[in-house]
């Protein structure tokens, strides 16, 4: 980030002013003045997504995520037997 100023006018005509520096954003909103550290990497995010209760962080294999690698092969007869047993 560089030293910049951003002004945003909201629908209700309030405004937000943000001053950015190298590692901090100073936001002025209403009567408040807030210093916010920008997130610069995925690992810093809160509530990282998950698959099967495994957080998606780093390289995960299908085994790590408890996913099925590939479908089992079924013949037409196998499918008919499954359907007949289902009914």
Secondary structure as UniProt FT lines:
FT   STRAND          4..9
FT   TURN            11..12
FT   STRAND          15..20
FT   STRAND          25..29
FT   TURN            30..31
FT   STRAND          32..36
FT   HELIX           42..44
FT   STRAND          50..51
FT   TURN            52..53
FT   STRAND          54..55
FT   TURN            62..66
FT   HELIX           76..86
//
